[in-house]
Amino acid sequence: MNAELNIVLKEGEYELKTMVIIGAGPGLGFSLAKIFGRHGFRIAMVSRTQEKLDQYAEQLNKMGIEAQGFAADITNKMKLTSAFQEIKNTFGTIDVMEFSPHSGNVSTTSVLDTTDESALQIFNNVVIGAINSARQVIPEMTERGEGALLFTSDLSAMIPSSMFGNSGIAMSGLRNYILNLHERLLPLGVFVGHLSISPLIKKGTGFDPDQVAEAWYNLYEKKSEAEDTFPKGIMQFIS
């Protein structure tokens, strides 16, 4: 932990909170860990490979951000539940959960090439994974009357595209779940947010994941909107 953060904590300006990133990777997941970590969050990362998670944690720790990885396949409910229990045993209260859905080993198919198998597999990864993850933290958040659930999607959640046949089904289903959660949980003190991002996200470009992470933190901090896009306003160009 860096000296500046130690000073802030000693002055009592804020306490360290815990953020769980589901689907953590070297792109957006790592950028989110950096941005939220610099704002006083400890980071728990969940993805399939412990070795990669340990590498991310080591890099974050060198930046003064407390971080640890917990390997689990989000399509395996038992392993996912076990990972969350380990996180709670390690860090205690979970204040923020971010879910970045992924298609796993399933390729995106156009609408005419979409089969029941390709649709179901992505749906299980994206929607069922999100539901099972959210249910690990919702009861405790509503009991405390505070917390945040953040969900990242691609733009097929916002507007149909024939090129994203199977993934569009899953992403739009995820968005429906997110907005329903937002409406139901906001009166209970829990913020649910959705950021739909361009598929052009790539390091070193105008769509750098660090910029997406900054947009996410702004959406989380303000808590005034249920959803937004990155880049902001992109829908007027594609709708």
C-alpha positions as CSV (number, residue, x, y, z in Angstrom):
1,M,0.0,0.0,0.0
2,N,1.5,3.4,-0.9
3,A,2.3,6.1,1.5
4,E,-0.3,8.5,0.3
5,L,-3.0,6.0,0.8
6,N,-1.7,5.2,4.3
7,I,-1.9,8.9,5.2
8,V,-5.5,9.2,3.9
9,L,-6.5,6.2,5.9
10,K,-4.8,7.5,9.1
11,E,-6.7,10.8,8.7
12,G,-9.9,8.8,8.5
13,E,-11.1,10.3,5.3
14,Y,-12.3,6.9,4.0
15,E,-11.9,3.2,4.8
16,L,-10.7,0.6,2.3
17,K,-13.7,-1.1,0.6
18,T,-13.7,-4.3,-1.3
19,M,-14.4,-4.7,-5.0
20,V,-14.9,-8.1,-6.7
21,I,-14.2,-8.3,-10.4
22,I,-15.8,-11.3,-12.1
23,G,-14.1,-12.2,-15.4
24,A,-10.9,-10.4,-14.5
25,G,-8.4,-10.2,-17.3
26,P,-5.4,-8.2,-18.6
27,G,-7.7,-5.6,-20.4
28,L,-10.7,-4.0,-18.8
29,G,-10.6,-6.1,-15.6
30,F,-7.0,-5.0,-14.8
31,S,-7.9,-1.4,-15.7
32,L,-10.9,-1.5,-13.3
33,A,-8.6,-2.9,-10.6
34,K,-6.2,0.0,-11.0
35,I,-8.8,2.7,-11.1
36,F,-10.9,1.5,-8.2
37,G,-7.8,0.5,-6.3
38,R,-6.5,4.0,-6.5
39,H,-9.8,5.2,-5.0
40,G,-9.4,3.1,-1.9
41,F,-10.6,-0.4,-2.9
42,R,-9.1,-3.7,-2.2
43,I,-9.5,-5.9,-5.2
44,A,-10.7,-9.5,-5.4
45,M,-10.4,-11.0,-8.9
46,V,-12.2,-14.0,-10.2
47,S,-11.5,-15.9,-13.4
48,R,-10.6,-19.4,-14.4
49,T,-6.8,-19.5,-14.1
50,Q,-5.1,-18.9,-10.7
51,E,-1.7,-18.4,-12.3
52,K,-2.9,-15.4,-14.3
53,L,-4.7,-14.0,-11.3
54,D,-1.6,-14.2,-9.2
55,Q,0.3,-12.3,-11.9
56,Y,-2.3,-9.5,-11.9
57,A,-2.3,-9.4,-8.1
58,E,1.5,-9.1,-8.0
59,Q,1.4,-6.2,-10.5
60,L,-1.3,-4.4,-8.5
61,N,0.4,-5.0,-5.2
62,K,3.5,-3.3,-6.7
63,M,1.3,-0.3,-7.4
64,G,0.2,-0.2,-3.8
65,I,-3.2,-1.8,-4.4
66,E,-4.1,-4.7,-2.2
67,A,-5.3,-7.5,-4.5
68,Q,-5.8,-11.2,-4.6
69,G,-7.1,-13.7,-7.1
70,F,-9.7,-16.5,-6.5
71,A,-9.9,-19.0,-9.4
72,A,-13.4,-20.2,-10.4
73,D,-15.4,-21.0,-13.6
74,I,-18.4,-18.8,-13.4
75,T,-20.5,-21.5,-15.2
76,N,-19.9,-23.8,-12.2
77,K,-22.2,-22.6,-9.5
78,M,-20.5,-24.6,-6.8
79,K,-17.0,-23.3,-7.5
80,L,-18.3,-19.8,-7.9
81,T,-20.0,-19.9,-4.5
82,S,-16.8,-21.3,-3.0
83,A,-14.8,-18.5,-4.5
84,F,-17.1,-15.9,-3.1
85,Q,-16.9,-17.5,0.4
86,E,-13.1,-17.3,0.2
87,I,-13.3,-13.7,-0.7
88,K,-15.6,-12.9,2.2
89,N,-13.3,-14.9,4.5
90,T,-10.4,-12.9,3.3
91,F,-11.7,-9.4,2.9
92,G,-15.0,-9.4,4.8
93,T,-17.8,-7.2,3.3
94,I,-18.1,-6.9,-0.4
95,D,-19.0,-3.4,-1.4
96,V,-18.9,-3.5,-5.2
97,M,-19.2,-6.3,-7.7
98,E,-18.3,-5.8,-11.3
99,F,-19.3,-8.5,-13.9
100,S,-17.7,-8.5,-17.3
101,P,-19.5,-11.2,-19.3
102,H,-17.6,-13.3,-21.8
103,S,-18.5,-15.9,-24.4
104,G,-16.0,-18.5,-23.1
105,N,-14.9,-20.8,-25.9
106,V,-18.0,-20.1,-28.0
107,S,-17.6,-18.0,-31.1
108,T,-20.0,-15.2,-31.9
109,T,-22.3,-16.2,-34.8
110,S,-24.4,-14.2,-37.2
111,V,-28.2,-14.5,-36.8
112,L,-28.5,-17.0,-39.7
113,D,-25.7,-19.2,-38.3
114,T,-27.0,-19.1,-34.7
115,T,-28.0,-22.5,-33.4
116,D,-29.6,-23.5,-30.1
117,E,-26.2,-24.8,-28.8
118,S,-24.3,-21.6,-29.6
119,A,-27.1,-19.4,-28.1
120,L,-27.4,-21.5,-25.0
121,Q,-23.7,-21.6,-24.2
122,I,-23.2,-17.9,-24.4
123,F,-26.5,-17.4,-22.5
124,N,-25.1,-19.6,-19.7
125,N,-21.8,-17.7,-19.5
126,V,-23.3,-14.2,-19.7
127,V,-26.8,-14.3,-18.1
128,I,-26.7,-17.3,-15.8
129,G,-23.1,-16.3,-14.7
130,A,-24.4,-12.8,-13.9
131,I,-27.4,-14.1,-12.0
132,N,-25.3,-16.5,-9.9
133,S,-22.7,-13.9,-9.2
134,A,-25.2,-11.2,-8.2
135,R,-27.0,-13.5,-5.8
136,Q,-23.8,-14.1,-3.9
137,V,-23.8,-10.4,-2.8
138,I,-27.4,-9.1,-3.0
139,P,-28.6,-10.4,0.4
140,E,-25.8,-8.8,2.4
141,M,-25.9,-5.6,0.5
142,T,-29.7,-5.2,1.0
143,E,-29.3,-6.0,4.7
144,R,-26.7,-3.2,5.0
145,G,-28.6,-0.9,2.8
146,E,-25.6,-0.1,0.6
147,G,-23.5,-1.6,-2.2
148,A,-23.2,-1.6,-5.9
149,L,-23.5,-4.1,-8.7
150,L,-21.8,-3.1,-12.0
151,F,-22.4,-5.0,-15.3
152,T,-20.4,-4.5,-18.5
153,S,-21.9,-5.5,-21.9
154,D,-21.1,-4.9,-25.5
155,L,-23.3,-2.7,-27.7
156,S,-25.4,-5.6,-28.9
157,A,-27.2,-5.2,-25.6
158,M,-28.5,-1.8,-26.7
159,I,-29.3,-2.4,-30.4
160,P,-29.8,-5.5,-32.5
161,S,-27.1,-6.5,-35.0
162,S,-27.4,-9.4,-37.3
163,M,-23.7,-10.0,-37.0
164,F,-24.1,-10.8,-33.3
165,G,-26.8,-13.4,-33.4
166,N,-26.1,-15.5,-30.4
167,S,-24.3,-13.0,-28.3
168,G,-27.0,-10.3,-28.9
169,I,-29.6,-12.6,-27.4
170,A,-27.5,-13.0,-24.3
171,M,-26.4,-9.4,-24.0
172,S,-29.9,-8.0,-24.4
173,G,-31.2,-10.6,-21.9
174,L,-28.4,-9.4,-19.5
175,R,-29.5,-5.8,-19.9
176,N,-33.1,-6.7,-19.1
177,Y,-31.9,-8.4,-15.9
178,I,-29.7,-5.4,-15.0
179,L,-32.5,-2.8,-15.4
180,N,-34.9,-4.8,-13.5
181,L,-32.4,-5.2,-10.7
182,H,-31.7,-1.5,-10.7
183,E,-35.4,-0.7,-10.3
184,R,-35.9,-3.2,-7.5
185,L,-32.7,-2.6,-5.5
186,L,-32.3,1.2,-5.7
187,P,-35.0,1.8,-3.0
188,L,-33.1,-0.7,-0.8
189,G,-29.9,1.4,-1.1
190,V,-28.1,-0.8,-3.7
191,F,-27.0,0.8,-6.9
192,V,-27.1,-1.4,-10.1
193,G,-25.3,0.1,-13.1
194,H,-24.7,-1.0,-16.7
195,L,-22.0,0.2,-19.1
196,S,-22.3,-0.9,-22.7
197,I,-19.0,-0.7,-24.5
198,S,-17.7,-0.6,-28.0
199,P,-16.1,-3.8,-29.3
200,L,-13.1,-1.7,-30.4
201,I,-11.6,-1.5,-26.9
202,K,-7.9,-1.9,-27.2
203,K,-4.8,-0.7,-25.3
204,G,-3.0,2.3,-26.8
205,T,-6.0,3.5,-28.8
206,G,-8.8,6.0,-28.3
207,F,-10.7,3.1,-26.8
208,D,-8.1,2.2,-24.2
209,P,-9.5,0.1,-21.3
210,D,-8.2,2.6,-18.8
211,Q,-10.6,5.1,-20.3
212,V,-13.4,2.6,-20.0
213,A,-12.5,2.0,-16.4
214,E,-12.5,5.8,-15.7
215,A,-16.0,6.0,-17.3
216,W,-17.1,3.1,-15.1
217,Y,-15.8,4.8,-11.9
218,N,-17.6,8.1,-12.8
219,L,-20.9,6.2,-13.4
220,Y,-20.4,4.4,-10.0
221,E,-19.5,7.5,-8.1
222,K,-22.4,9.6,-9.4
223,K,-25.0,6.9,-9.2
224,S,-27.4,9.2,-11.1
225,E,-27.9,6.9,-14.2
226,A,-28.7,3.3,-14.5
227,E,-26.7,2.9,-17.7
228,D,-24.4,4.6,-20.1
229,T,-22.3,3.7,-23.2
230,F,-18.6,4.0,-24.0
231,P,-17.9,6.1,-25.9
232,K,-20.6,8.3,-24.5
233,G,-23.2,9.2,-27.1
234,I,-22.2,6.5,-29.6
235,M,-25.8,5.3,-29.9
236,Q,-26.7,8.3,-32.0
237,F,-24.2,7.1,-34.7
238,I,-25.3,3.5,-34.9
239,S,-29.0,3.6,-34.2
